[in-house]
Amino acid sequence: MTSAPVGLRRATLMVALAAFLLSACAQLLISGATTGATVVYTDRRTPGVQAQDQTVEFKASSRVHETIGDRGHITITSYNRVVLITGEVPVDADRAAVEQAVARVEGVRSTINELAVMPASAVSTRINDLVMVGMIKATYVDAKDLQVNAFKVVVNRGTAYLMGRVTDREAARAVNLARSIRGVHRVVTAFNIVSDAELAGERPANAQAQPTTVPSEPVQLSPAQPSSMN
């Protein structure tokens, strides 16, 4: 029996290593062992909205595959029916076609198209991205003043995308912590900024996410306004 190619064996090893690292991060998130603090894990979306987001992600992924097949590497993330599109496609026409396909999915409020026109990322790059997601979330647990499940975190080629329904303070804190992770070279936010009163349930939040690129210097985040992207 012939042995597997060196490249395949190396990729398999890297995947196994990433799985181990992510498992360790998951255990940290569950137990909060490194902080000794009791962490409240809450997704601030209602169960109905969470289900809608899962449906949107499934339908959008299917629609993208129908549109461009296996060309490129694309990840669909929906939060409060605002859809973040990340990854790589070979040509500009595919980038536009993917965004249009996602925008036509029932229930999508707006899209944030972060697709890059370039060859698909290497397996090692994707593994590094997954590890950084786990590290960011673990850092939020360690911070003690953030609820980790209030945030949706995606990393693509070293760019961290943060989504969630959070206050100004939480947004700024989350951005600064994400920027502190080795390998993260850019942070993009698409937050629903709400007040402390809204989080307490005194009135419904209706803010819609607006993407904001966070450069190397700290910035003052402002409340999100309704997005015109589609």
C-alpha positions as CSV (number, residue, x, y, z in Angstrom):
1,M,0.0,0.0,0.0
2,T,1.4,3.4,-1.0
3,S,1.9,6.0,1.6
4,A,-0.1,9.3,1.4
5,P,1.7,12.3,-0.2
6,V,3.8,14.4,2.1
7,G,1.5,17.4,1.5
8,L,-1.6,15.5,2.4
9,R,0.0,14.0,5.6
10,R,1.1,17.5,6.6
11,A,-2.4,19.0,6.0
12,T,-3.9,16.2,8.0
13,L,-1.5,16.8,10.9
14,M,-2.3,20.5,10.8
15,V,-6.0,19.9,10.9
16,A,-5.6,17.5,13.9
17,L,-3.5,20.2,15.7
18,A,-6.1,22.9,15.0
19,A,-8.9,20.6,16.2
20,F,-7.0,20.0,19.4
21,L,-6.4,23.8,20.0
22,L,-10.0,24.6,19.3
23,S,-11.1,21.8,21.6
24,A,-9.0,23.3,24.3
25,C,-10.5,26.8,23.7
26,A,-14.0,25.3,23.8
27,Q,-13.2,23.7,27.2
28,L,-12.1,27.1,28.4
29,L,-15.3,28.7,27.2
30,I,-17.4,26.1,28.9
31,S,-15.6,26.0,32.2
32,G,-14.0,29.5,32.5
33,A,-11.2,27.6,34.3
34,T,-8.5,30.2,33.7
35,T,-10.5,33.0,35.2
36,G,-12.3,31.3,38.1
37,A,-15.2,33.5,37.3
38,T,-18.8,32.6,36.6
39,V,-19.6,33.6,33.0
40,V,-23.1,34.1,31.8
41,Y,-23.5,32.6,28.3
42,T,-26.3,34.3,26.5
43,D,-27.0,34.9,22.9
44,R,-28.8,38.2,22.8
45,R,-30.9,37.2,19.8
46,T,-34.2,35.7,20.5
47,P,-34.5,31.9,19.8
48,G,-36.7,32.9,16.8
49,V,-34.0,35.2,15.3
50,Q,-31.3,32.6,15.9
51,A,-33.4,30.0,14.0
52,Q,-33.9,32.6,11.2
53,D,-30.1,33.2,11.0
54,Q,-29.4,29.5,10.7
55,T,-32.0,29.2,7.9
56,V,-30.5,32.2,6.1
57,E,-27.0,30.7,6.4
58,F,-28.2,27.3,5.0
59,K,-30.2,28.8,2.1
60,A,-27.5,31.4,1.2
61,S,-24.8,28.7,1.1
62,S,-26.9,26.6,-1.2
63,R,-27.7,29.6,-3.4
64,V,-24.0,30.4,-3.6
65,H,-23.1,26.9,-4.7
66,E,-25.8,27.0,-7.3
67,T,-24.4,30.2,-8.6
68,I,-20.7,29.6,-8.8
69,G,-20.3,25.9,-8.0
70,D,-17.0,25.0,-6.4
71,R,-15.2,28.1,-7.6
72,G,-13.6,29.9,-4.7
73,H,-13.8,29.5,-0.9
74,I,-16.8,31.2,0.7
75,T,-18.2,31.5,4.2
76,I,-21.6,32.8,5.0
77,T,-22.4,34.2,8.5
78,S,-25.7,35.7,9.4
79,Y,-26.4,37.7,12.6
80,N,-29.9,39.3,13.0
81,R,-30.3,38.6,9.3
82,V,-27.3,40.8,8.3
83,V,-25.2,38.5,6.2
84,L,-21.4,38.6,6.2
85,I,-19.7,37.1,3.1
86,T,-16.1,36.2,3.5
87,G,-13.5,34.2,1.5
88,E,-12.0,34.3,-1.9
89,V,-13.3,34.0,-5.5
90,P,-11.3,34.0,-8.7
91,V,-12.9,36.9,-10.6
92,D,-14.9,40.1,-10.0
93,A,-17.9,38.6,-11.7
94,D,-18.1,35.8,-9.2
95,R,-17.8,38.3,-6.3
96,A,-20.8,40.3,-7.6
97,A,-22.8,37.2,-8.4
98,V,-22.4,35.8,-4.9
99,E,-23.5,39.0,-3.3
100,Q,-26.6,39.2,-5.5
101,A,-27.4,35.6,-4.9
102,V,-27.2,36.0,-1.1
103,A,-29.2,39.3,-1.2
104,R,-32.1,37.5,-2.9
105,V,-32.4,34.9,-0.1
106,E,-35.7,35.3,1.8
107,G,-35.2,37.0,5.1
108,V,-31.8,38.7,4.4
109,R,-31.9,42.3,5.5
110,S,-28.5,43.4,4.2
111,T,-25.2,42.0,3.1
112,I,-21.6,42.8,3.9
113,N,-19.4,41.6,1.0
114,E,-15.9,41.0,2.2
115,L,-14.9,38.6,-0.6
116,A,-11.4,39.0,-2.0
117,V,-10.7,38.4,-5.7
118,M,-7.7,36.0,-5.4
119,P,-6.9,32.3,-5.3
120,A,-8.5,30.3,-2.6
121,S,-6.7,30.5,0.8
122,A,-4.4,27.6,1.7
123,V,-5.5,25.0,4.3
124,S,-2.8,26.3,6.7
125,T,-4.3,29.8,6.5
126,R,-7.8,28.5,7.3
127,I,-6.5,26.5,10.2
128,N,-4.7,29.6,11.6
129,D,-7.9,31.6,11.2
130,L,-9.9,28.9,13.2
131,V,-7.3,29.0,15.9
132,M,-7.5,32.8,16.1
133,V,-11.3,32.6,16.5
134,G,-10.8,30.3,19.5
135,M,-8.2,32.6,20.9
136,I,-10.4,35.7,20.6
137,K,-13.3,34.0,22.3
138,A,-11.1,32.7,25.1
139,T,-9.8,36.2,25.6
140,Y,-13.4,37.5,25.9
141,V,-13.9,34.9,28.7
142,D,-10.8,36.0,30.4
143,A,-11.9,39.6,30.3
144,K,-14.7,38.9,32.8
145,D,-16.6,42.0,31.7
146,L,-17.9,40.5,28.4
147,Q,-20.4,37.9,27.6
148,V,-18.7,35.7,25.0
149,N,-21.9,34.5,23.4
150,A,-23.0,38.0,22.7
151,F,-20.4,38.0,19.9
152,K,-20.2,36.3,16.6
153,V,-16.5,36.0,15.6
154,V,-15.2,35.2,12.1
155,V,-11.6,35.3,11.1
156,N,-10.5,35.2,7.4
157,R,-6.9,35.6,6.3
158,G,-6.0,37.3,9.6
159,T,-8.9,39.8,9.5
160,A,-11.3,39.4,12.5
161,Y,-15.0,40.2,11.9
162,L,-17.0,40.9,15.0
163,M,-20.8,40.9,15.0
164,G,-23.3,41.1,17.9
165,R,-25.8,43.1,19.8
166,V,-23.6,45.1,22.2
167,T,-23.2,48.4,24.0
168,D,-20.6,51.0,23.0
169,R,-18.4,49.9,25.9
170,E,-18.6,46.3,25.0
171,A,-17.9,47.0,21.3
172,A,-14.8,49.0,22.1
173,R,-13.6,46.4,24.6
174,A,-14.1,43.5,22.2
175,V,-12.3,45.4,19.4
176,N,-9.3,46.1,21.6
177,L,-9.1,42.5,22.8
178,A,-9.3,41.1,19.3
179,R,-6.6,43.5,18.1
180,S,-4.3,42.1,20.9
181,I,-4.4,38.6,19.4
182,R,-1.2,37.6,17.6
183,G,-1.9,37.2,13.9
184,V,-4.9,39.5,13.8
185,H,-3.9,42.4,11.5
186,R,-7.3,44.0,11.0
187,V,-10.7,44.1,12.8
188,V,-14.0,44.8,11.1
189,T,-17.1,45.3,13.1
190,A,-20.8,44.9,12.2
191,F,-22.4,45.5,15.6
192,N,-25.9,46.3,16.6
193,I,-25.1,49.1,19.1
194,V,-27.7,49.3,21.9
195,S,-28.0,51.1,25.2
196,D,-27.8,49.5,28.6
197,A,-31.5,50.1,28.9
198,E,-32.2,48.2,25.8
199,L,-30.1,45.3,27.0
200,A,-32.2,45.3,30.2
201,G,-35.3,44.9,28.0
202,E,-36.9,48.3,28.7
203,R,-37.5,48.8,25.0
204,P,-36.9,46.8,21.8
205,A,-33.7,47.3,19.9
206,N,-34.0,48.0,16.2
207,A,-30.5,49.2,15.2
208,Q,-29.1,47.5,12.2
209,A,-25.4,46.6,11.8
210,Q,-23.0,48.8,9.9
211,P,-19.5,47.5,9.1
212,T,-16.6,49.5,10.5
213,T,-13.0,48.8,9.7
214,V,-10.8,49.3,12.8
215,P,-7.2,50.4,11.8
216,S,-4.1,50.0,13.9
217,E,-5.0,53.0,16.1
218,P,-8.0,52.9,18.5
219,V,-11.2,54.6,17.2
220,Q,-14.4,55.7,18.9
221,L,-17.2,53.4,17.8
222,S,-20.5,55.0,17.1
223,P,-24.0,53.5,17.1
224,A,-24.9,51.6,14.0
225,Q,-27.3,53.1,11.6
226,P,-29.6,51.3,9.1
227,S,-27.4,49.9,6.3
228,S,-28.0,50.7,2.7
229,M,-26.0,47.7,1.5
230,N,-27.9,44.9,-0.3
